Amino acid sequence: MISWTTVQSLLLFFGPILLPKVLALYRSFCAPSNVVPVPLPSSTARALNLLFISAVLSLATTLPYFTPPNIFAQTASRLQTTDAVLFKRLSVLRELTPLDEAIRAVFSIGGMDARLLYMRFGPDTLTSCPLTDPRDTGAARAYYICTLPSLLPPHLFHGLILGLVTSTYIAGYHAGRWRTYATIASAGLAVIELWMLGNYDHAVNTGTHASWEINAFFWRLRFMRCIGVALVDALLGLVIYLSATQRAFVTPPSPAARVQASTAQIESALMRMNMLGGLRNAVLRNRKLRGRMEQFWSLDEQIMADVLTDQEVLDAFRGAHGTVDRSRLKAEAEMLVEKTLGPVGADSASTAASGAAH
């Protein structure tokens, strides 16, 4: 059904789009990373659930219950089988429907051409298209136009689902960053199906002599569409999950985002300091609160003095103090003092470090 030339054309079209993402995925798995995976956000989890439902529904439409019947496959008949024999076999298997009667009428008018077009466009288009007759020279083009109203809605619905899933307001940033690629994939599926249907030569079934040799193009194309939609949903769900949990496709925040985050932290710290200063002023200005504060610190000093006079506490304190490497602690204190106060004199740094170590 798909020639090597077609595969090359598809690779040339989608290769520049998909290759950078494939390389990024490979590098993210192979290269060491110190990024810690994070839990999946609830908004992204809802988007993944919607993608899962879409993929399941797409796979469910491939079941025989949802698939238009192929009377030649049901009766194991050849395309050259006469109408009487064909529908007699079908009536033995099940009761004939109005659609079967409409197909019989088209077959009786169009003959072999109608059967070939049936394999290409399916039963609904063949029986409901008002633009042409199977015997006309340009019947294939007219049937192709009549197929579009039934062919495009599944792709439009799939594009709507992908749009909701990759919406920043609904699914968050990690899903929204894949919006462009999801749109390209959805549109690509529609373009591929339209191209394959428009360029298929239904005359290839003319020389078939057995039922298993018939190329049921309409049913195969429909099956490929459902599988393609499910694969797109599965791949999109995978990349959204990996990026949302920081297991792959991790992008550092932009300078503007880092500046904004730092500014927000500074503003939050300044707000807390202002609140603490206002609370301290209120406490110091109120005589009753100031007295309670002094009472608290006096009681705390008395309790700590009682604790430090206990023999068991003193023994434990001496034991812990004996295990401390005083020289290492002094060196670390000197380094901290130098980083905090800048370049100062050796004596000053040593004195401050000794005080910090003690």
C-alpha positions as CSV (number, residue, x, y, z in Angstrom):
1,M,0.0,0.0,0.0
2,I,2.9,2.4,0.7
3,S,5.8,2.5,-1.7
4,W,9.4,3.3,-0.8
5,T,9.1,6.7,-2.5
6,T,6.2,7.6,-0.2
7,V,8.2,6.6,2.8
8,Q,11.1,8.8,1.7
9,S,8.7,11.7,1.1
10,L,7.3,11.3,4.6
11,L,10.7,11.1,6.1
12,L,11.8,14.3,4.3
13,F,8.7,16.1,5.6
14,F,8.7,14.9,9.2
15,G,12.4,14.2,9.7
16,P,13.5,17.8,10.4
17,I,10.7,18.1,13.0
18,L,11.1,14.8,14.8
19,L,14.9,14.3,14.6
20,P,15.8,17.0,17.2
21,K,13.3,15.7,19.6
22,V,14.6,12.1,19.2
23,L,18.2,13.2,19.8
24,A,17.1,15.2,22.8
25,L,15.3,12.2,24.2
26,Y,18.4,10.0,23.6
27,R,20.7,12.5,25.3
28,S,18.4,12.9,28.3
29,F,18.5,9.2,28.9
30,C,22.2,8.6,28.2
31,A,23.7,11.8,29.8
32,P,24.0,11.9,33.6
33,S,21.7,14.4,35.2
34,N,21.3,15.7,38.7
35,V,17.7,16.7,38.2
36,V,15.5,14.9,40.7
37,P,12.2,13.6,39.4
38,V,9.1,15.4,40.8
39,P,5.6,14.2,41.3
40,L,3.1,14.5,38.4
41,P,1.1,17.7,38.8
42,S,-2.7,17.2,39.1
43,S,-3.5,19.3,36.0
44,T,-1.1,17.2,33.9
45,A,-2.6,14.0,35.3
46,R,-6.0,15.1,34.1
47,A,-4.6,15.8,30.6
48,L,-3.0,12.3,30.6
49,N,-6.3,10.7,31.6
50,L,-8.0,12.5,28.7
51,L,-5.3,11.3,26.3
52,F,-5.8,7.7,27.6
53,I,-9.5,7.9,27.0
54,S,-9.0,9.2,23.5
55,A,-6.5,6.4,22.7
56,V,-8.9,3.7,24.1
57,L,-11.8,5.1,22.1
58,S,-9.7,5.1,19.0
59,L,-8.7,1.5,19.5
60,A,-12.3,0.5,20.3
61,T,-13.5,1.8,16.9
62,T,-11.4,-0.9,15.2
63,L,-13.6,-3.6,16.6
64,P,-16.0,-5.3,14.2
65,Y,-19.1,-3.8,16.0
66,F,-18.0,-0.2,15.0
67,T,-16.6,-1.1,11.6
68,P,-18.8,-0.8,8.5
69,P,-19.5,-4.2,7.1
70,N,-17.6,-5.5,4.0
71,I,-20.0,-7.8,2.3
72,F,-17.3,-9.4,0.2
73,A,-15.3,-10.3,3.3
74,Q,-18.4,-11.5,5.1
75,T,-19.4,-13.8,2.3
76,A,-15.9,-14.8,1.2
77,S,-16.9,-13.8,-2.4
78,R,-14.9,-12.6,-5.3
79,L,-15.4,-9.2,-7.0
80,Q,-16.7,-11.1,-10.1
81,T,-19.5,-12.8,-8.1
82,T,-22.9,-11.9,-9.5
83,D,-25.3,-9.7,-7.5
84,A,-27.8,-12.5,-7.0
85,V,-25.2,-15.0,-5.6
86,L,-23.5,-12.3,-3.5
87,F,-26.6,-11.1,-1.7
88,K,-28.1,-14.6,-1.5
89,R,-25.0,-15.6,0.5
90,L,-25.3,-12.4,2.6
91,S,-29.0,-13.1,3.3
92,V,-28.0,-16.6,4.7
93,L,-25.6,-15.0,7.1
94,R,-27.9,-12.2,8.3
95,E,-31.0,-10.2,7.5
96,L,-30.4,-7.7,4.7
97,T,-30.5,-4.0,5.8
98,P,-31.5,-0.9,3.8
99,L,-27.8,-0.2,3.3
100,D,-27.4,-3.7,1.7
101,E,-30.3,-3.0,-0.7
102,A,-28.8,0.4,-1.6
103,I,-25.5,-1.3,-2.3
104,R,-27.3,-3.9,-4.5
105,A,-28.9,-1.1,-6.5
106,V,-25.5,0.6,-7.1
107,F,-23.8,-2.7,-8.1
108,S,-26.6,-3.4,-10.6
109,I,-26.1,0.0,-12.2
110,G,-22.3,0.3,-12.0
111,G,-21.1,-3.3,-12.4
112,M,-17.4,-3.9,-11.8
113,D,-16.6,-0.2,-11.5
114,A,-19.0,0.1,-8.6
115,R,-17.4,-2.8,-6.9
116,L,-13.9,-1.3,-7.3
117,L,-15.1,2.0,-6.0
118,Y,-16.8,0.2,-3.1
119,M,-13.4,-1.2,-2.0
120,R,-11.9,2.3,-2.2
121,F,-14.5,4.6,-0.6
122,G,-16.7,2.2,1.4
123,P,-20.4,1.6,1.5
124,D,-21.7,4.9,2.8
125,T,-20.0,7.1,0.3
126,L,-20.9,4.8,-2.6
127,T,-24.7,4.8,-1.7
128,S,-25.1,8.4,-0.5
129,C,-23.0,10.5,-3.0
130,P,-25.4,12.6,-5.2
131,L,-22.7,14.0,-7.4
132,T,-22.0,11.1,-9.8
133,D,-22.7,7.7,-11.0
134,P,-20.3,4.7,-10.9
135,R,-20.4,4.6,-14.7
136,D,-19.1,8.2,-15.1
137,T,-15.6,8.9,-16.1
138,G,-14.8,11.2,-13.2
139,A,-16.7,9.2,-10.6
140,A,-13.6,8.6,-8.5
141,R,-13.0,12.4,-8.0
142,A,-16.7,13.0,-7.2
143,Y,-16.7,10.2,-4.6
144,Y,-13.5,11.6,-3.1
145,I,-15.2,14.9,-2.6
146,C,-18.2,13.2,-1.0
147,T,-15.9,11.3,1.3
148,L,-14.4,14.4,2.9
149,P,-17.4,15.3,5.2
150,S,-17.1,11.8,6.8
151,L,-13.3,11.7,6.8
152,L,-12.5,15.0,8.4
153,P,-14.6,15.0,11.6
154,P,-12.5,12.2,13.3
155,H,-9.4,14.3,12.7
156,L,-11.0,17.5,13.8
157,F,-12.2,15.8,17.0
158,H,-8.7,14.4,17.6
159,G,-7.2,17.9,17.0
160,L,-9.7,19.3,19.6
161,I,-8.7,16.7,22.1
162,L,-5.0,17.4,21.6
163,G,-5.7,21.2,21.8
164,L,-7.4,20.7,25.2
165,V,-4.6,18.4,26.4
166,T,-1.8,20.8,25.5
167,S,-3.6,23.9,26.8
168,T,-1.5,25.7,29.4
169,Y,-4.6,26.8,31.3
170,I,-5.9,23.2,31.6
171,A,-2.8,21.0,31.6
172,G,0.0,23.3,32.7
173,Y,3.2,24.4,31.2
174,H,4.8,21.0,30.7
175,A,1.9,19.9,28.4
176,G,1.6,23.3,26.7
177,R,5.2,23.2,25.5
178,W,4.2,20.3,23.2
179,R,1.2,22.1,21.6
180,T,3.0,22.8,18.3
181,Y,4.2,19.3,17.8
182,A,0.7,17.9,18.7
183,T,-0.9,20.1,16.2
184,I,1.6,19.1,13.5
185,A,1.0,15.4,14.3
186,S,-2.8,15.8,14.2
187,A,-2.7,17.7,10.9
188,G,-0.1,15.2,9.5
189,L,-2.5,12.3,10.1
190,A,-5.3,14.0,8.2
191,V,-3.0,15.0,5.3
192,I,-1.6,11.5,5.0
193,E,-5.0,9.9,5.0
194,L,-6.3,12.4,2.4
195,W,-3.2,11.9,0.2
196,M,-3.4,8.1,0.4
197,L,-7.1,8.0,-0.5
198,G,-6.7,10.5,-3.3
199,N,-3.8,8.7,-4.9
200,Y,-4.9,5.1,-4.5
201,D,-5.6,3.3,-7.8
202,H,-8.7,1.2,-7.3
203,A,-8.1,-0.6,-10.5
204,V,-5.5,-2.9,-8.7
205,N,-8.4,-5.1,-7.7
206,T,-9.4,-5.8,-11.3
207,G,-7.2,-8.8,-11.7
208,T,-8.1,-10.5,-8.4
209,H,-9.5,-14.0,-8.7
210,A,-10.0,-14.9,-5.0
211,S,-11.6,-13.2,-2.0
212,W,-8.3,-13.1,0.0
213,E,-6.6,-11.3,-2.9
214,I,-8.9,-8.3,-2.7
215,N,-7.4,-5.2,-1.3
216,A,-10.1,-3.8,1.0
217,F,-8.5,-0.3,1.0
218,F,-11.3,1.5,2.7
219,W,-11.2,-0.8,5.8
220,R,-7.4,-0.9,5.9
221,L,-7.1,2.9,5.7
222,R,-9.7,3.2,8.5
223,F,-7.8,0.8,10.7
224,M,-4.5,2.6,10.0
225,R,-6.2,5.9,11.0
226,C,-7.4,4.5,14.3
227,I,-4.0,3.0,15.1
228,G,-2.3,6.2,14.1
229,V,-4.5,8.3,16.4
230,A,-3.8,5.9,19.3
231,L,-0.1,6.0,18.7
232,V,0.0,9.8,18.6
233,D,-1.9,10.0,21.9
234,A,0.4,7.4,23.5
235,L,3.6,9.2,22.3
236,L,2.3,12.6,23.4
237,G,1.2,11.2,26.8
238,L,4.7,9.7,27.2
239,V,6.6,12.9,26.4
240,I,4.3,15.0,28.6
241,Y,4.8,12.6,31.5
242,L,8.5,12.6,31.1
243,S,8.8,16.3,30.9
244,A,6.3,17.0,33.7
245,T,8.1,14.7,36.1
246,Q,11.6,15.9,34.9
247,R,12.7,12.5,33.8
248,A,13.5,13.8,30.3
249,F,13.3,16.9,28.2
250,V,14.3,19.1,31.2
251,T,14.8,22.7,30.1
252,P,16.4,25.2,32.5
253,P,14.3,28.3,33.3
254,S,14.9,31.4,31.2
255,P,16.9,34.3,32.7
256,A,13.7,36.3,33.0
257,A,12.0,33.5,34.9
258,R,15.0,33.1,37.2
259,V,15.0,36.9,37.9
260,Q,11.3,36.8,38.5
261,A,11.6,33.9,40.9
262,S,14.5,35.6,42.8
263,T,12.6,38.8,43.0
264,A,9.5,37.0,44.4
265,Q,11.7,35.3,47.1
266,I,13.3,38.6,48.1
267,E,9.9,40.3,48.3
268,S,8.5,37.4,50.4
269,A,11.5,37.7,52.8
270,L,11.2,41.5,53.0
271,M,7.5,41.2,53.7
272,R,8.2,38.7,56.5
273,M,10.9,41.0,58.0
274,N,8.6,43.9,57.9
275,M,5.9,41.9,59.7
276,L,8.4,40.7,62.3
277,G,9.6,44.3,62.8
278,G,6.1,45.6,63.2
279,L,5.3,42.8,65.7
280,R,8.5,43.5,67.7
281,N,7.7,47.2,67.9
282,A,4.1,46.4,69.0
283,V,5.5,44.1,71.7
284,L,8.1,46.6,72.9
285,R,5.6,49.5,73.0
286,N,3.0,47.6,75.1
287,R,4.0,47.4,78.8
288,K,2.1,44.2,79.5
289,L,3.6,42.4,76.5
290,R,7.0,43.7,77.2
291,G,6.8,42.4,80.8
292,R,5.7,39.0,79.5
293,M,8.6,38.9,77.1
294,E,11.1,39.7,79.9
295,Q,9.5,37.1,82.1
296,F,9.8,34.5,79.3
297,W,13.6,35.1,78.8
298,S,14.2,35.2,82.5
299,L,12.5,31.9,82.9
300,D,14.4,30.5,79.9
301,E,17.7,31.6,81.4
302,Q,16.8,30.0,84.7
303,I,15.8,26.7,83.1
304,M,19.0,26.5,81.0
305,A,21.1,27.3,84.0
306,D,19.4,24.4,85.9
307,V,19.9,22.1,83.0
308,L,23.6,22.9,82.6
309,T,24.2,22.2,86.3
310,D,22.9,18.7,86.0
311,Q,25.8,16.2,86.1
312,E,24.4,13.9,83.4
313,V,24.0,16.8,81.0
314,L,27.6,18.0,81.7
315,D,29.0,14.5,81.1
316,A,27.1,14.2,77.8
317,F,28.3,17.7,76.8
318,R,31.9,16.9,77.5
319,G,31.6,13.6,75.6
320,A,30.2,15.3,72.6
321,H,32.7,18.2,72.8
322,G,35.6,15.7,72.9
323,T,34.6,14.1,69.6
324,V,34.7,17.5,67.7
325,D,37.7,18.2,65.5
326,R,38.5,21.7,66.8
327,S,41.1,22.5,64.1
328,R,38.7,21.5,61.3
329,L,35.9,23.5,62.9
330,K,38.1,26.5,63.2
331,A,39.2,26.3,59.5
332,E,35.5,26.1,58.5
333,A,34.7,29.0,60.7
334,E,37.5,31.1,59.2
335,M,36.2,30.3,55.7
336,L,32.7,31.3,56.7
337,V,34.0,34.5,58.2
338,E,36.0,35.4,55.1
339,K,33.0,34.8,52.8
340,T,30.8,36.8,55.0
341,L,33.0,39.8,55.9
342,G,35.3,39.7,52.8
343,P,39.1,40.1,52.9
344,V,40.0,41.0,56.5
345,G,43.2,40.8,58.4
346,A,44.5,37.4,59.5
347,D,44.3,38.3,63.2
348,S,40.8,39.6,62.9
349,A,39.6,36.5,60.9
350,S,41.4,34.2,63.4
351,T,39.8,35.9,66.3
352,A,36.3,35.9,64.8
353,A,36.8,32.2,63.7
354,S,37.9,31.3,67.3
355,G,34.8,32.9,68.6
356,A,32.6,31.2,66.1
357,A,34.2,27.8,66.8
358,H,33.6,28.2,70.5
